[in-house]
Each structure stands twice: as C-alpha cells, then as structure tokens.
Amino acid sequence: MSKSLIQFIIEEQRAIPGATGDFTGLLSDIVSACKQIAHQVNKGALIGVLGSAGSENVQGETQKKLDVITNEIFLKSNEWAGHLAAMASEEMDDIYPIPAKYPKGKYLLTFDPLDGSSNIDVNISVGTIFSILRCPEGITNPTADDFMQPGTKQVCAGYALYGPNTMLVITSGNGVNGFTLDRDVGDFFLTHPNMTIPADTLEFAINASNERYWEAPVQRYVKECIAGKTGPRGVNFNMRWVASMVAEVHRILTRGGVFMYPKDTKDPSKAGKLRLMYEANPMSFIVEQAGGMSHTGYERIMDIKPSGLHQRVPVILGSKNEVERIVGYHKEA
Ligand code: P6P
C-alpha cells in the first residue's frame, strides 16, 4: 500500500524549519476541504449543484453555485482549528479574519476554491488551488497588507484536480508529490512521487482566440510553434487548451509543456487574466519545485511584490527551456 498523505505530511513537516503540528493540522484541514469538494463536484447534477448562483464575485465574474459552495467549504474547514490568522479567496472581496470564537494561528491561507468553474456545467476537469504563507511575527489581527508577500515566502502550495480521478499535488519546498484519492478508503495515497517537468517540450497551451491581443514576443513564439517543420523551429508542435489552469499545469507536470496566459490588450487595465496570490504564485512554486520555470515574460513571478489581493499577472510557465526561449523573445523585443 502506497504511503498515505497524512504520513507524508508528518514526514514533510519534520523538514520545514520551525514547523510544528500546526502545519500538519492545517494541511489536514485543507485536504478535508478538498475531499468534500471532490464529493460535491463528483455528484454534480445529482445533488443540484450545477448552474449559476445568480451572483457575481469580486472579479465581476458570474458565480456558479459550486463557486459559492466550495468557498464556504474551505472557510468552514479551515476557520476553527487555530492554525490560521486569516484567509483570502478569489470569491471574496476582502480577507476573511478568523472568527473571534476560534483561536488564531500563525499561517495565512489564500485559495481559489474552484478554478476553471466555467467547465463544471460541461463536465470538464476543474480544481482547487491553495497557498500557505506565514503570518508576520507579532500580528494577531492581519489585514490584506499582511498577505502582500512575494511567492518566495510561500511555506506550501498545492492543488486538487477533480478529473477522471481526484488528485492532490503539493510542495513545501522539497520537491513535488502527487496523491490519488481512494474513494473506498476515503484517503489520498502517494502515487506520483517527486514529479518533475522535462526541460524540453513540443506542446504549448494558450487560448489562441486572443492572438490579436497578445504582445509581439508571444505572437512570435506561437507563430513559430504553429509553423512547425516549415518554420524556424524545424519541428512540429502540439497544442492543448482545457480552460482549467489546474488541468493544464497537471498535464505539464506529468509530460512537460508550456502554458501561457499572457498580458493582452483586450483589457489594458488588466495585466492578464490570472491572479497572483491564489493562482500564479502557488502554481509557480509547484512548477519551480518540479524543475520548471514560471515567468511574466519580464520577471520571475515568485519575485513579484504583490500590490493587491486580486492582482493579475501575465503567466508563462512550464518546461524550462521553452519558457527561457519566450523570455528571450521578450528581451529581444
Ligand atoms: P479563458 C479559469 O477561469 C481560468 O482562471 C484558468 O483556470 C484558465 O486557465 C483560464 O481562466 C481560462 O481562460 O479565457 O480561456 O476562458
């Protein structure tokens, strides 16, 4: 029998400087939330959780019923145990302070409870993304400012992928490990130890319908991939686009690839679509720990000093040699 997730977490905790049972307890609560979400997503129409909630989130995006349900699951699973000082979610305008009736802890949690939720009604894989930061020393009532830490300060990051099977992929700075949910037992087991991203790839992922809005370096890179053997790369590429970042990143962790959601001129006020604190940073931590690279085209994503909970950044991540090529094109532009 493969190693269970709880055994793995306890062993991981021993490798994190200063980590105590708090870390194990927090990760266990996050895992419990993901199991509950997996159940909701798996039952879908059978329990009436599909379709729109008839509301909008802070992003101005129409919320699905499951966006609201999964956000609530994450809050209720993580607010009571005393491991957290506050939480922040894609689905909430401001931070969520731990209610006064519960003890506070030394960590901060950011999360996207159901990433790719536009796919949920068409039964395509969706996921949950989370990131754990330390609450600044001596702060017992954190504000949004206390979350404004670069991605290099993350203690742990992970995602749950609700696909043909439910997987949990996590890193706490000692490589990346993947676990598969055994529904009969009700626990995750280590099935993908030490996941690594091949440095080279012939597969790219981007929403090509936005081509006219991209910056020139991205247009150049994608044009060369599409030209294949007939172009400067001299080899044919393949393209994928699931419209679910968790699914794209998992594919890249499994067989390599490059994922791009670049800055575009569609909405000049936004630096791209994806959010730094609970999408780009956790995925960057995972990708870098797996030997890949994660960049905006202009800077390493995990070096960015955040300016807001819902700040958006361009994302170019995956196989190191391809991301380096794209960064090179930005430098040449
Ligand atoms: P588009 C899902 O809404 C998401 O945030 C990511 O998971 C995904 O990669 C991207 O947006 C899809 O964007 O513009 O193709 O729908």
Boltz pocket constraint, residues with backbone or C-beta under 6 A from the ligand:
constraints:
  - pocket:
      binder: B
      contacts: [[A, 115], [A, 116], [A, 117], [A, 118], [A, 207], [A, 243], [A, 244], [A, 245], [A, 246], [A, 248], [A, 261], [A, 273], [A, 274]]
      max_distance: 6.0
